[in-house]
Structures are given as C-alpha cells and as structure tokens.
Amino acid sequence: MSTDTIAVLFRHQDTADQAVADLKAANFSPEVIDKDQGSSLEGLSDKLTGLGLSADLVQYFVAGAESGKILVVLPGGEQNPQALKVLKPRGGDYGSGFKGLVDETIIAFSLDDEVEGLSIEALPQGMEGRRGSMPMD
C-alpha cells in the first residue's frame, strides 16, 4: 500500500460510522464505500490502484466491499500518520501486511473472518516485537 493512502474495511456499520465521525472531527475527509448503502463499486479497482495500492490490496479491498464490508478510504496526505492514530482505537481490517507508523511503532494489521479478533504485531523500530490481539469491530 502507498504509505500515504489509508484503506480499512469494517464489518459493522456502527463501527465504520464512528471511525468516519472520528476522522471528520479531526478534520479529515474520508470516502466511505458501502454497497449496502448504495455506493457504487464500479470503478473501485481503478480508483484504489490510482491511489497507490498494490494489486493484491486492491483485489482484497474490492472483494471485501463486494462481500458487504464497509470500506473507508483516506487518500494520501501529510496528515495521514495522525489519521492512523485516530483510526487505531476502532480496529478494522487494513489488509495483510499493511504497515502504518503510529507513535514510532510499526503496526501490522490483518483480519481473518474466521478469527474472533484482530491480530496485531507491534515492532518498535529496530527492536524485536511483541504479539497480541485486539477486539475487532
């Protein structure tokens, strides 16, 4: 994923709504893609590719949106490290291998629908990491 663009899938509408409200309260302008609320998925693949996401992540996020998950996208910008701090408490699925810099710690998020939690690996820069879990949305 482009280090500037943030894309996150939410399984529950209320969690996605709160994440969007948090972002807007912090003066960000996220785009919400929710097929159940009438958002068009046409051209989503091209749009995500144009925002710098890898082909694998584009395919992952399109499949998630098509399956009824809510996709929140925040195009690249200088303030996106702050946006990650705003989003972090809401959980969500950032796609396998996504790394975002939050408080000088690399956070890698992945979510498996078969698992009842969000797997997190926190690796302080240049140091051995620790593993844990966090409730998902």
Rosetta constraint file for C-alpha pairs under 8 A:
AtomPair CA 1 CA 5 HARMONIC 7.08 0.50
AtomPair CA 1 CA 52 HARMONIC 6.34 0.50
AtomPair CA 1 CA 53 HARMONIC 4.33 0.50
AtomPair CA 1 CA 54 HARMONIC 5.48 0.50
AtomPair CA 1 CA 57 HARMONIC 6.99 0.50
AtomPair CA 1 CA 98 HARMONIC 6.64 0.50
AtomPair CA 2 CA 6 HARMONIC 8.00 0.50
AtomPair CA 2 CA 51 HARMONIC 7.49 0.50
AtomPair CA 2 CA 52 HARMONIC 5.00 0.50
AtomPair CA 2 CA 53 HARMONIC 5.57 0.50
AtomPair CA 2 CA 54 HARMONIC 7.70 0.50
AtomPair CA 2 CA 76 HARMONIC 7.81 0.50
AtomPair CA 3 CA 76 HARMONIC 7.68 0.50
AtomPair CA 3 CA 99 HARMONIC 7.92 0.50
AtomPair CA 3 CA 100 HARMONIC 7.24 0.50
AtomPair CA 4 CA 75 HARMONIC 7.00 0.50
AtomPair CA 4 CA 76 HARMONIC 4.00 0.50
AtomPair CA 4 CA 77 HARMONIC 5.79 0.50
AtomPair CA 4 CA 78 HARMONIC 7.43 0.50
AtomPair CA 4 CA 80 HARMONIC 6.34 0.50
AtomPair CA 5 CA 51 HARMONIC 6.54 0.50
AtomPair CA 5 CA 52 HARMONIC 7.07 0.50
AtomPair CA 5 CA 53 HARMONIC 7.54 0.50
AtomPair CA 5 CA 73 HARMONIC 7.49 0.50
AtomPair CA 5 CA 74 HARMONIC 5.90 0.50
AtomPair CA 5 CA 75 HARMONIC 4.68 0.50
AtomPair CA 5 CA 76 HARMONIC 4.11 0.50
AtomPair CA 5 CA 77 HARMONIC 7.37 0.50
AtomPair CA 5 CA 80 HARMONIC 7.53 0.50
AtomPair CA 6 CA 73 HARMONIC 5.74 0.50
AtomPair CA 6 CA 74 HARMONIC 5.05 0.50
AtomPair CA 6 CA 75 HARMONIC 6.43 0.50
AtomPair CA 6 CA 76 HARMONIC 7.10 0.50
AtomPair CA 6 CA 80 HARMONIC 7.49 0.50
AtomPair CA 6 CA 84 HARMONIC 7.91 0.50
AtomPair CA 6 CA 94 HARMONIC 7.86 0.50
AtomPair CA 7 CA 61 HARMONIC 7.91 0.50
AtomPair CA 7 CA 71 HARMONIC 6.88 0.50
AtomPair CA 7 CA 72 HARMONIC 5.72 0.50
AtomPair CA 7 CA 73 HARMONIC 4.45 0.50
AtomPair CA 7 CA 74 HARMONIC 6.37 0.50
AtomPair CA 7 CA 94 HARMONIC 6.14 0.50
AtomPair CA 8 CA 71 HARMONIC 5.71 0.50
AtomPair CA 8 CA 72 HARMONIC 5.37 0.50
AtomPair CA 8 CA 73 HARMONIC 6.62 0.50
AtomPair CA 8 CA 92 HARMONIC 6.01 0.50
AtomPair CA 8 CA 93 HARMONIC 5.26 0.50
AtomPair CA 8 CA 94 HARMONIC 4.58 0.50
AtomPair CA 8 CA 95 HARMONIC 7.41 0.50
AtomPair CA 9 CA 61 HARMONIC 7.22 0.50
AtomPair CA 9 CA 64 HARMONIC 7.01 0.50
AtomPair CA 9 CA 65 HARMONIC 7.63 0.50
AtomPair CA 9 CA 69 HARMONIC 6.12 0.50
AtomPair CA 9 CA 70 HARMONIC 5.48 0.50
AtomPair CA 9 CA 71 HARMONIC 4.52 0.50
AtomPair CA 9 CA 72 HARMONIC 6.37 0.50
AtomPair CA 9 CA 92 HARMONIC 5.64 0.50
AtomPair CA 9 CA 93 HARMONIC 4.92 0.50
AtomPair CA 9 CA 94 HARMONIC 6.54 0.50
AtomPair CA 10 CA 15 HARMONIC 6.86 0.50
AtomPair CA 10 CA 16 HARMONIC 5.67 0.50
AtomPair CA 10 CA 69 HARMONIC 5.65 0.50
AtomPair CA 10 CA 70 HARMONIC 5.08 0.50
AtomPair CA 10 CA 71 HARMONIC 6.45 0.50
AtomPair CA 10 CA 72 HARMONIC 7.91 0.50
AtomPair CA 10 CA 92 HARMONIC 5.10 0.50
AtomPair CA 10 CA 93 HARMONIC 6.48 0.50
AtomPair CA 10 CA 137 HARMONIC 6.59 0.50
AtomPair CA 11 CA 15 HARMONIC 7.92 0.50
AtomPair CA 11 CA 16 HARMONIC 7.89 0.50
AtomPair CA 11 CA 68 HARMONIC 7.74 0.50
AtomPair CA 11 CA 69 HARMONIC 4.93 0.50
AtomPair CA 11 CA 70 HARMONIC 6.42 0.50
AtomPair CA 11 CA 92 HARMONIC 7.65 0.50
AtomPair CA 11 CA 137 HARMONIC 6.49 0.50
AtomPair CA 12 CA 16 HARMONIC 6.43 0.50
AtomPair CA 12 CA 69 HARMONIC 7.29 0.50
AtomPair CA 12 CA 70 HARMONIC 7.43 0.50
AtomPair CA 12 CA 137 HARMONIC 6.32 0.50
AtomPair CA 13 CA 17 HARMONIC 5.99 0.50
AtomPair CA 13 CA 70 HARMONIC 6.93 0.50
AtomPair CA 14 CA 18 HARMONIC 6.18 0.50
AtomPair CA 15 CA 19 HARMONIC 6.16 0.50
AtomPair CA 15 CA 90 HARMONIC 6.71 0.50
AtomPair CA 15 CA 137 HARMONIC 5.88 0.50
AtomPair CA 16 CA 20 HARMONIC 6.17 0.50
AtomPair CA 16 CA 70 HARMONIC 6.72 0.50
AtomPair CA 16 CA 72 HARMONIC 7.52 0.50
AtomPair CA 17 CA 21 HARMONIC 6.10 0.50
AtomPair CA 18 CA 22 HARMONIC 6.04 0.50
AtomPair CA 18 CA 90 HARMONIC 7.81 0.50
AtomPair CA 19 CA 23 HARMONIC 6.23 0.50
AtomPair CA 19 CA 86 HARMONIC 7.88 0.50
AtomPair CA 19 CA 87 HARMONIC 6.10 0.50
AtomPair CA 19 CA 90 HARMONIC 6.17 0.50
AtomPair CA 20 CA 24 HARMONIC 6.12 0.50
AtomPair CA 20 CA 30 HARMONIC 6.70 0.50
AtomPair CA 20 CA 32 HARMONIC 7.96 0.50
AtomPair CA 20 CA 72 HARMONIC 7.63 0.50
AtomPair CA 21 CA 25 HARMONIC 6.03 0.50
AtomPair CA 22 CA 26 HARMONIC 6.35 0.50
AtomPair CA 22 CA 86 HARMONIC 6.57 0.50
AtomPair CA 22 CA 87 HARMONIC 7.54 0.50
AtomPair CA 23 CA 27 HARMONIC 6.44 0.50
AtomPair CA 23 CA 28 HARMONIC 5.16 0.50
AtomPair CA 23 CA 29 HARMONIC 7.07 0.50
AtomPair CA 23 CA 30 HARMONIC 7.09 0.50
AtomPair CA 23 CA 83 HARMONIC 6.74 0.50
AtomPair CA 23 CA 86 HARMONIC 6.49 0.50
AtomPair CA 23 CA 87 HARMONIC 7.37 0.50
AtomPair CA 24 CA 28 HARMONIC 4.96 0.50
AtomPair CA 24 CA 29 HARMONIC 6.05 0.50
AtomPair CA 24 CA 30 HARMONIC 7.50 0.50
AtomPair CA 26 CA 83 HARMONIC 7.93 0.50
AtomPair CA 26 CA 86 HARMONIC 7.77 0.50
AtomPair CA 28 CA 74 HARMONIC 7.97 0.50
AtomPair CA 28 CA 83 HARMONIC 7.45 0.50
AtomPair CA 29 CA 74 HARMONIC 6.96 0.50
AtomPair CA 30 CA 72 HARMONIC 6.41 0.50
AtomPair CA 30 CA 73 HARMONIC 5.61 0.50
AtomPair CA 30 CA 74 HARMONIC 4.76 0.50
AtomPair CA 30 CA 75 HARMONIC 7.67 0.50
AtomPair CA 31 CA 72 HARMONIC 5.70 0.50
AtomPair CA 31 CA 73 HARMONIC 5.16 0.50
AtomPair CA 31 CA 74 HARMONIC 6.39 0.50
AtomPair CA 32 CA 70 HARMONIC 7.05 0.50
AtomPair CA 32 CA 71 HARMONIC 5.82 0.50
AtomPair CA 32 CA 72 HARMONIC 4.62 0.50
AtomPair CA 32 CA 73 HARMONIC 6.46 0.50
AtomPair CA 33 CA 39 HARMONIC 5.55 0.50
AtomPair CA 33 CA 40 HARMONIC 7.48 0.50
AtomPair CA 33 CA 41 HARMONIC 7.50 0.50
AtomPair CA 33 CA 65 HARMONIC 7.18 0.50
AtomPair CA 33 CA 70 HARMONIC 5.95 0.50
AtomPair CA 33 CA 71 HARMONIC 4.99 0.50
AtomPair CA 33 CA 72 HARMONIC 6.27 0.50
AtomPair CA 33 CA 73 HARMONIC 7.91 0.50
AtomPair CA 34 CA 38 HARMONIC 6.65 0.50
AtomPair CA 34 CA 39 HARMONIC 5.23 0.50
AtomPair CA 34 CA 40 HARMONIC 7.89 0.50
AtomPair CA 34 CA 65 HARMONIC 6.64 0.50
AtomPair CA 34 CA 68 HARMONIC 7.05 0.50
AtomPair CA 34 CA 69 HARMONIC 6.89 0.50
AtomPair CA 34 CA 70 HARMONIC 4.80 0.50
AtomPair CA 34 CA 71 HARMONIC 6.38 0.50
AtomPair CA 35 CA 39 HARMONIC 4.82 0.50
AtomPair CA 35 CA 40 HARMONIC 6.32 0.50
AtomPair CA 35 CA 41 HARMONIC 6.83 0.50
AtomPair CA 35 CA 65 HARMONIC 6.82 0.50
AtomPair CA 35 CA 66 HARMONIC 6.98 0.50
AtomPair CA 35 CA 68 HARMONIC 6.40 0.50
AtomPair CA 35 CA 70 HARMONIC 7.68 0.50
AtomPair CA 36 CA 68 HARMONIC 6.55 0.50
AtomPair CA 41 CA 62 HARMONIC 7.83 0.50
AtomPair CA 41 CA 65 HARMONIC 7.69 0.50
AtomPair CA 41 CA 66 HARMONIC 7.48 0.50
AtomPair CA 43 CA 47 HARMONIC 6.17 0.50
AtomPair CA 44 CA 48 HARMONIC 6.12 0.50
AtomPair CA 44 CA 62 HARMONIC 6.83 0.50
AtomPair CA 45 CA 49 HARMONIC 6.16 0.50
AtomPair CA 45 CA 58 HARMONIC 5.96 0.50
AtomPair CA 45 CA 59 HARMONIC 7.22 0.50
AtomPair CA 45 CA 62 HARMONIC 6.47 0.50
AtomPair CA 46 CA 50 HARMONIC 6.02 0.50
AtomPair CA 47 CA 51 HARMONIC 6.39 0.50
AtomPair CA 48 CA 52 HARMONIC 6.71 0.50
AtomPair CA 48 CA 53 HARMONIC 5.86 0.50
AtomPair CA 48 CA 58 HARMONIC 5.97 0.50
AtomPair CA 49 CA 53 HARMONIC 5.17 0.50
AtomPair CA 49 CA 54 HARMONIC 6.73 0.50
AtomPair CA 49 CA 55 HARMONIC 6.97 0.50
AtomPair CA 49 CA 58 HARMONIC 6.45 0.50
AtomPair CA 51 CA 75 HARMONIC 6.48 0.50
AtomPair CA 51 CA 76 HARMONIC 7.38 0.50
AtomPair CA 53 CA 57 HARMONIC 6.11 0.50
AtomPair CA 53 CA 58 HARMONIC 6.07 0.50
AtomPair CA 54 CA 58 HARMONIC 6.12 0.50
AtomPair CA 55 CA 59 HARMONIC 6.17 0.50
AtomPair CA 56 CA 60 HARMONIC 6.17 0.50
AtomPair CA 57 CA 61 HARMONIC 6.02 0.50
AtomPair CA 57 CA 95 HARMONIC 6.53 0.50
AtomPair CA 58 CA 62 HARMONIC 6.03 0.50
AtomPair CA 59 CA 63 HARMONIC 6.07 0.50
AtomPair CA 60 CA 64 HARMONIC 6.19 0.50
AtomPair CA 60 CA 95 HARMONIC 7.10 0.50
AtomPair CA 61 CA 65 HARMONIC 6.14 0.50
AtomPair CA 61 CA 71 HARMONIC 7.31 0.50
AtomPair CA 61 CA 95 HARMONIC 7.57 0.50
AtomPair CA 62 CA 66 HARMONIC 6.06 0.50
AtomPair CA 63 CA 67 HARMONIC 6.13 0.50
AtomPair CA 64 CA 68 HARMONIC 6.67 0.50
AtomPair CA 64 CA 69 HARMONIC 5.52 0.50
AtomPair CA 64 CA 70 HARMONIC 7.81 0.50
AtomPair CA 64 CA 71 HARMONIC 7.72 0.50
AtomPair CA 65 CA 69 HARMONIC 4.93 0.50
AtomPair CA 65 CA 70 HARMONIC 5.97 0.50
AtomPair CA 65 CA 71 HARMONIC 6.06 0.50
AtomPair CA 74 CA 80 HARMONIC 7.93 0.50
AtomPair CA 76 CA 80 HARMONIC 6.75 0.50
AtomPair CA 79 CA 83 HARMONIC 6.54 0.50
AtomPair CA 80 CA 84 HARMONIC 6.24 0.50
AtomPair CA 81 CA 85 HARMONIC 6.66 0.50
AtomPair CA 81 CA 100 HARMONIC 7.33 0.50
AtomPair CA 81 CA 101 HARMONIC 6.32 0.50
AtomPair CA 81 CA 102 HARMONIC 6.55 0.50
AtomPair CA 82 CA 86 HARMONIC 6.47 0.50
AtomPair CA 82 CA 102 HARMONIC 7.93 0.50
AtomPair CA 83 CA 87 HARMONIC 6.21 0.50
AtomPair CA 84 CA 88 HARMONIC 5.83 0.50
AtomPair CA 84 CA 100 HARMONIC 7.18 0.50
AtomPair CA 84 CA 101 HARMONIC 7.86 0.50
AtomPair CA 84 CA 102 HARMONIC 6.77 0.50
AtomPair CA 85 CA 89 HARMONIC 7.77 0.50
AtomPair CA 85 CA 102 HARMONIC 6.21 0.50
AtomPair CA 87 CA 91 HARMONIC 7.07 0.50
AtomPair CA 90 CA 136 HARMONIC 7.90 0.50
AtomPair CA 90 CA 137 HARMONIC 6.70 0.50
AtomPair CA 91 CA 118 HARMONIC 7.29 0.50
AtomPair CA 91 CA 134 HARMONIC 7.56 0.50
AtomPair CA 91 CA 135 HARMONIC 7.26 0.50
AtomPair CA 91 CA 136 HARMONIC 5.50 0.50
AtomPair CA 91 CA 137 HARMONIC 5.91 0.50
AtomPair CA 92 CA 111 HARMONIC 7.76 0.50
AtomPair CA 92 CA 118 HARMONIC 7.71 0.50
AtomPair CA 92 CA 136 HARMONIC 6.28 0.50
AtomPair CA 92 CA 137 HARMONIC 6.07 0.50
AtomPair CA 93 CA 109 HARMONIC 6.61 0.50
AtomPair CA 93 CA 110 HARMONIC 5.87 0.50
AtomPair CA 93 CA 111 HARMONIC 5.44 0.50
AtomPair CA 93 CA 118 HARMONIC 7.80 0.50
AtomPair CA 94 CA 98 HARMONIC 6.07 0.50
AtomPair CA 94 CA 109 HARMONIC 5.76 0.50
AtomPair CA 94 CA 110 HARMONIC 6.28 0.50
AtomPair CA 94 CA 111 HARMONIC 7.83 0.50
AtomPair CA 95 CA 109 HARMONIC 6.59 0.50
AtomPair CA 95 CA 110 HARMONIC 5.36 0.50
AtomPair CA 95 CA 111 HARMONIC 7.13 0.50
AtomPair CA 96 CA 108 HARMONIC 7.61 0.50
AtomPair CA 96 CA 109 HARMONIC 6.29 0.50
AtomPair CA 96 CA 110 HARMONIC 4.62 0.50
AtomPair CA 96 CA 111 HARMONIC 7.40 0.50
AtomPair CA 97 CA 108 HARMONIC 5.89 0.50
AtomPair CA 97 CA 109 HARMONIC 6.66 0.50
AtomPair CA 97 CA 110 HARMONIC 6.95 0.50
AtomPair CA 98 CA 107 HARMONIC 7.86 0.50
AtomPair CA 98 CA 108 HARMONIC 5.43 0.50
AtomPair CA 98 CA 109 HARMONIC 6.05 0.50
AtomPair CA 98 CA 110 HARMONIC 7.70 0.50
AtomPair CA 99 CA 106 HARMONIC 5.99 0.50
AtomPair CA 99 CA 107 HARMONIC 5.48 0.50
AtomPair CA 99 CA 108 HARMONIC 4.82 0.50
AtomPair CA 99 CA 109 HARMONIC 7.25 0.50
AtomPair CA 100 CA 106 HARMONIC 5.82 0.50
AtomPair CA 100 CA 107 HARMONIC 5.66 0.50
AtomPair CA 100 CA 108 HARMONIC 7.03 0.50
AtomPair CA 101 CA 105 HARMONIC 5.80 0.50
AtomPair CA 101 CA 106 HARMONIC 5.06 0.50
AtomPair CA 101 CA 107 HARMONIC 6.65 0.50
AtomPair CA 102 CA 106 HARMONIC 6.51 0.50
AtomPair CA 102 CA 107 HARMONIC 7.02 0.50
AtomPair CA 104 CA 124 HARMONIC 6.91 0.50
AtomPair CA 104 CA 125 HARMONIC 7.01 0.50
AtomPair CA 105 CA 122 HARMONIC 6.48 0.50
AtomPair CA 105 CA 123 HARMONIC 5.94 0.50
AtomPair CA 105 CA 124 HARMONIC 4.68 0.50
AtomPair CA 105 CA 125 HARMONIC 6.17 0.50
AtomPair CA 106 CA 122 HARMONIC 5.89 0.50
AtomPair CA 106 CA 123 HARMONIC 5.38 0.50
AtomPair CA 106 CA 124 HARMONIC 6.26 0.50
AtomPair CA 106 CA 125 HARMONIC 6.81 0.50
AtomPair CA 107 CA 120 HARMONIC 6.85 0.50
AtomPair CA 107 CA 121 HARMONIC 6.05 0.50
AtomPair CA 107 CA 122 HARMONIC 4.96 0.50
AtomPair CA 107 CA 123 HARMONIC 6.76 0.50
AtomPair CA 108 CA 120 HARMONIC 5.98 0.50
AtomPair CA 108 CA 121 HARMONIC 5.54 0.50
AtomPair CA 108 CA 122 HARMONIC 6.78 0.50
AtomPair CA 109 CA 118 HARMONIC 7.24 0.50
AtomPair CA 109 CA 119 HARMONIC 6.36 0.50
AtomPair CA 109 CA 120 HARMONIC 5.45 0.50
AtomPair CA 109 CA 121 HARMONIC 7.23 0.50
AtomPair CA 110 CA 118 HARMONIC 6.57 0.50
AtomPair CA 110 CA 119 HARMONIC 5.95 0.50
AtomPair CA 110 CA 120 HARMONIC 7.19 0.50
AtomPair CA 111 CA 115 HARMONIC 7.46 0.50
AtomPair CA 111 CA 117 HARMONIC 7.37 0.50
AtomPair CA 111 CA 118 HARMONIC 5.40 0.50
AtomPair CA 111 CA 119 HARMONIC 6.49 0.50
AtomPair CA 112 CA 118 HARMONIC 7.79 0.50
AtomPair CA 116 CA 135 HARMONIC 7.48 0.50
AtomPair CA 116 CA 136 HARMONIC 7.20 0.50
AtomPair CA 117 CA 133 HARMONIC 6.33 0.50
AtomPair CA 117 CA 134 HARMONIC 5.84 0.50
AtomPair CA 117 CA 135 HARMONIC 4.91 0.50
AtomPair CA 117 CA 136 HARMONIC 5.06 0.50
AtomPair CA 118 CA 133 HARMONIC 5.69 0.50
AtomPair CA 118 CA 134 HARMONIC 5.16 0.50
AtomPair CA 118 CA 135 HARMONIC 5.95 0.50
AtomPair CA 118 CA 136 HARMONIC 5.30 0.50
AtomPair CA 119 CA 131 HARMONIC 7.85 0.50
AtomPair CA 119 CA 132 HARMONIC 6.61 0.50
AtomPair CA 119 CA 133 HARMONIC 4.99 0.50
AtomPair CA 119 CA 134 HARMONIC 6.68 0.50
AtomPair CA 120 CA 131 HARMONIC 6.14 0.50
AtomPair CA 120 CA 132 HARMONIC 5.75 0.50
AtomPair CA 120 CA 133 HARMONIC 5.73 0.50
AtomPair CA 120 CA 134 HARMONIC 7.15 0.50
AtomPair CA 121 CA 129 HARMONIC 6.86 0.50
AtomPair CA 121 CA 130 HARMONIC 6.15 0.50
AtomPair CA 121 CA 131 HARMONIC 4.82 0.50
AtomPair CA 121 CA 132 HARMONIC 6.73 0.50
AtomPair CA 122 CA 129 HARMONIC 5.52 0.50
AtomPair CA 122 CA 130 HARMONIC 5.72 0.50
AtomPair CA 122 CA 131 HARMONIC 6.48 0.50
AtomPair CA 123 CA 127 HARMONIC 6.52 0.50
AtomPair CA 123 CA 128 HARMONIC 6.22 0.50
AtomPair CA 123 CA 129 HARMONIC 4.06 0.50
AtomPair CA 123 CA 130 HARMONIC 6.63 0.50
AtomPair CA 124 CA 128 HARMONIC 7.02 0.50
AtomPair CA 124 CA 129 HARMONIC 6.31 0.50
